[in-house]
Amino acid sequence: MAPIPRPPAEPQDSPDTYVGLAREAAERLARERGWSTVRSLPPGTVITMEYRVGRLNFEVRDGRVTRAWKG
């Protein structure tokens, strides 16, 4: 039987640490900390709810991160 695949580990930092940062700085920091996918979205953007290991999402208003979450 083939081994069960294991997803890559996510960085161990809190999404809350990005709230209040400028979008560019938050994206750069997230990539430096090991997030494989970083996406910035305007408030109210319709997105799917599937969870992606290694993805960090930012809601950005007026160039600043107002909300951040994994997946």
KATABEL-V583521 format. One record per residue. N is the residue number from 1. RES is the residue in one letter. PHI is phi as a letter, one per 30 degrees, with the letter a starting at -180 (none if undefined). Layout:
n:N res:RES phi:PHI
n:N res:RES phi:PHI
//
This chain:
n:1 res:M phi:none
n:2 res:A phi:d
n:3 res:P phi:d
n:4 res:I phi:d
n:5 res:P phi:d
n:6 res:R phi:c
n:7 res:P phi:d
n:8 res:P phi:d
n:9 res:A phi:d
n:10 res:E phi:d
n:11 res:P phi:e
n:12 res:Q phi:c
n:13 res:D phi:c
n:14 res:S phi:d
n:15 res:P phi:e
n:16 res:D phi:d
n:17 res:T phi:d
n:18 res:Y phi:c
n:19 res:V phi:d
n:20 res:G phi:j
n:21 res:L phi:d
n:22 res:A phi:d
n:23 res:R phi:e
n:24 res:E phi:d
n:25 res:A phi:d
n:26 res:A phi:d
n:27 res:E phi:d
n:28 res:R phi:d
n:29 res:L phi:d
n:30 res:A phi:d
n:31 res:R phi:d
n:32 res:E phi:d
n:33 res:R phi:d
n:34 res:G phi:j
n:35 res:W phi:d
n:36 res:S phi:d
n:37 res:T phi:b
n:38 res:V phi:b
n:39 res:R phi:b
n:40 res:S phi:c
n:41 res:L phi:b
n:42 res:P phi:d
n:43 res:P phi:e
n:44 res:G phi:i
n:45 res:T phi:d
n:46 res:V phi:d
n:47 res:I phi:b
n:48 res:T phi:d
n:49 res:M phi:c
n:50 res:E phi:d
n:51 res:Y phi:c
n:52 res:R phi:c
n:53 res:V phi:d
n:54 res:G phi:i
n:55 res:R phi:c
n:56 res:L phi:b
n:57 res:N phi:c
n:58 res:F phi:b
n:59 res:E phi:c
n:60 res:V phi:b
n:61 res:R phi:b
n:62 res:D phi:h
n:63 res:G phi:i
n:64 res:R phi:b
n:65 res:V phi:d
n:66 res:T phi:c
n:67 res:R phi:a
n:68 res:A phi:b
n:69 res:W phi:a
n:70 res:K phi:d
n:71 res:G phi:j
//
